[in-house]
Amino acid sequence: MMTRQYSVLRIPAPWCRRALALLLLTAAVILYGQGQSAALSNLSAGIAAYERKDYPAAIASLQGLTARLPKLADYAGYYLAAAKVESNSRADVSEDVAPVWSTPGPSPLISKAAIVAASGLITAGKPVEAMRLLLHHYEELAQPDGDL
């Protein structure tokens, strides 16, 4: 009997992504209460649009959320940067992923954000900066079994 493996960084099953988005939204409601419901709705809509590969809608929903949701700024920034990279906007997304590096505790998105930021830097024509970023976050990157 073959079973599917779901790694922490790649969640291929759609139901897992929806569960993750629902869990994130629930945690956000607990952190912020009802006062930030519009911003939380935008975060949820942006993540859902990203998962549907509707990158322009994701960018529109996620724009400006890092300032409105400081406790979830790493998630808003990561998904905004990922949507920009996937939409081939050729923009440097370093500013968008900056909240991932500056969270009080280690963000669970550091590895994914480093990859997205490096991809953005490469498409923006800055491959040397992309290499520096990946080397700086090398310890946090997911490693293949042969590199352990």
C-alpha positions, -999 to 999 in steps of 0.1 A, spaced: 0 0 0 15 33 -11 9 64 10 14 100 2 39 120 22 32 156 30 62 175 39 61 207 60 72 229 31 51 214 3 15 206 10 2 193 -23 -33 182 -13 -59 209 -17 -76 199 15 -44 204 34 -40 240 20 -76 248 29 -70 234 64 -39 255 68 -57 286 57 -85 279 81 -61 273 109 -43 305 101 -76 325 101 -87 309 134 -53 318 150 -56 353 137 -91 358 152 -78 346 185 -48 370 183 -67 400 171 -103 395 182 -131 409 161 -116 444 156 -94 435 126 -120 414 108 -116 433 75 -78 428 74 -82 392 84 -107 387 56 -83 402 32 -55 379 44 -78 349 40 -89 360 6 -54 367 -5 -41 332 6 -71 316 -11 -65 335 -43 -28 325 -42 -38 288 -38 -62 292 -68 -33 307 -88 -52 339 -92 -21 360 -85 -34 395 -94 -63 390 -69 -39 377 -43 -17 408 -47 -47 431 -44 -59 414 -13 -26 412 5 -12 447 -4 -7 467 28 -16 439 53 18 437 69 12 471 86 -24 463 95 -16 428 110 18 431 126 15 397 144 8 380 110 30 402 90 53 373 80 24 354 65 10 385 46 45 394 34 54 359 23 22 353 3 24 388 -12 59 381 -24 51 346 -36 21 360 -56 44 387 -72 70 362 -81 45 337 -95 29 365 -116 63 372 -132 61 409 -122 100 411 -123 98 430 -90 123 428 -62 102 413 -34 128 418 -6 106 445 11 76 422 10 94 393 28 112 416 53 86 409 80 96 372 79 131 380 89 121 405 116 95 385 136 101 383 173 104 345 172 116 324 143 89 324 116 79 290 101 81 306 67 119 315 67 129 287 44 100 293 19 105 331 21 142 328 13 135 307 -18 108 332 -29 130 362 -23 159 347 -42 136 339 -71 124 375 -71 159 388 -70 169 366 -99 140 378 -120 148 414 -110 183 409 -125 201 406 -91 215 371 -90 245 379 -67 221 393 -41 200 362 -45 230 340 -38 239 361 -7 204 358 6 204 320 2 238 317 18 227 339 47 197 317 54 214 284 45 208 269 79 171 275 77 167 261 42 151 227 38 180 203 30 180 171 9 188 139 28 223 138 12 232 172 26 225 163 63 
